[in-house]
Amino acid sequence: MFTPKIPPPDTAPTPGASLVPPLTGLVHPPACTCHHTPTAPAPVPAAPPARPAVRFTPGSLIVAAAGGTAVVLVVGTVLVSMLLATAITAASVALCAVVLRSLLNRPNNR
């Protein structure tokens, strides 16, 4: 089941042979056989009508301001908590380093 399946020698390709036949004798005809002079460029289509401007009502402005405030508070809370976690981790690693240093430098004082 886990042995590799090798094709029999009569169907295996030879190491120096390519599996893709060479592309020879392909001649593409020219894209245009007529000999005409270029005409004026095609007219540019008219721009689509402009969309109406967004209008805010007092209620939607209050909702937008409250939503923005909520996003700022949540992102600030997450960033402060990440900073606090980093500070606590750094303090605990420093404390462990001081304890290990004191244990390794004075083995006879215990």
Sequence and secondary structure as in RCSB ss.txt:
>XXXX:A:sequence
MFTPKIPPPDTAPTPGASLVPPLTGLVHPPACTCHHTPTAPAPVPAAPPARPAVRFTPGSLIVAAAGGTAVVLVV
GTVLVSMLLATAITAASVALCAVVLRSLLNRPNNR
>XXXX:A:secstr
  S     TTTS  TT  SS    S     S                          HHHHHHHHHHHHHHHHHH
HHHHHHHHHHHHHHHHHHHHHHHHHHHHHH GGG 
